[in-house]
Amino acid sequence: MHARVEQKMKSFLRQHWGALFLSLIALSFVGGQAFLSAHRGTAVKEVYFADRLTEAHRLLVDEYNRLHEGSVKIIPIDFPNEDFTTNERKEILARFLRGEGDGVDVFAVDVVWVQRFARWSEPLDQYFSQEELAGISEDGLRSCYKDGKLVAVPFALVRGVLLYREDVLRSMPGGDRLIKKVQEGITWEEFVSFGEKLHGQRPYYLFPAAAYEGLMCVFNEVLLGLQPDYYAVHGFDFETPQAARALRLLVDLVQTNHVTPEEVTGMTEVSSYEYFLRNNACFIRGWTSYHRDFPEIKGEKRRLRNAPLPHFADGTAASTIGGWNLMVSKFSSEKPEAIAFVKFLLEKSSQETVFTKAGYFPPLRALYEEEPYTTSYPELTAFRQMSAHGVHRPSHPNYTRYSEILAQQISQAIRGRVTVEEALRQSTIAIESEKFTLTRK
């Protein structure tokens, strides 16, 4: 009995380490802000930069510190994928900034967090000329405004894609034909039919279905493939035929067609990729950056390929536009230095490093239009062509809260614990209640 209790405790700690660590760091950080502020009166200006540190981040921070040695030092704060989901990262940043101290100066936010974090960010219009903004893509800038004011700048872009193991598919009967189909743009109907023919020989299609933002990206791709202007027409009302059809597909993949293992209901992006590699699965819904996002997947790059995500026969292809924007804390005591660092990260050479070393696509137009970039990196052209199918999650100050509500219900439906109709009804009721509560505050 003792051994079982010990094992359960170990399992709990492994599963919740990120959240526990998040809370401890948040408390320590807020408590230490006064200490940091007291020690900022030195000759060297210290700028604290919060993001998930990739190889590109480290190279750029080191380069900036070398160039400004003796005057400015960038001090990075890391949010590794292995310890933090996007939801956890969002909450720890919010806790940092609610303290209204200057313990963080520059921070990266998911493109859908901008509306929420705008209250803590420095307005940036005065720091960026029209010429500078004209050099940034429309997709990049679209998520950077709040009430017409520039509150963020884009740093790194990604798109949702269908990743597959080429070696696995080519070893299967009909695999070559399936590869041709997915590269051309396969329908959900065809895609599921292929998967059913495997009869459980190996995992066919994986997607993260835990109750978090990663699941919302998957759901929105299916929903907006059916009706691109869904949110403009219906807002956050999900008691619609389109929403029911989108969720029904995800539920059926697991519960009816059995082309997706039920284990995905507990998976985030990290665990879904580990499962994908460990079990030699065929397909996984991912991002264009994933061959560099996770160390485990780097060795598989030569066998990994990406293709457009499936779409309904009567719908259109849709790929979530994701990525990270940079914001400057309104509480920072080093705003000029923070802005200068942000501009350095947006230089062409910096963005080339972010692309080659981190796998993120640049928001700068120049890298898609100028030599030698267009010749050296043909994948940039392919990425730009994907923009025709790019879809944005709604830009709304309360999106992150509404998303959490919907993700909980969608995940429960995929688990088979509630019906599709009940999940969407409860989501709509809860969101309406949330709207009422927020209005009265």
Order of alpha helices (4+ residues) and beta strands (2+ residues): alpha-beta-alpha-beta-alpha-beta-alpha-alpha-alpha-beta-beta-beta-alpha-alpha-alpha-beta-alpha-alpha-alpha-alpha-beta-alpha-beta-beta-alpha-alpha-alpha-alpha-alpha-beta-alpha-alpha
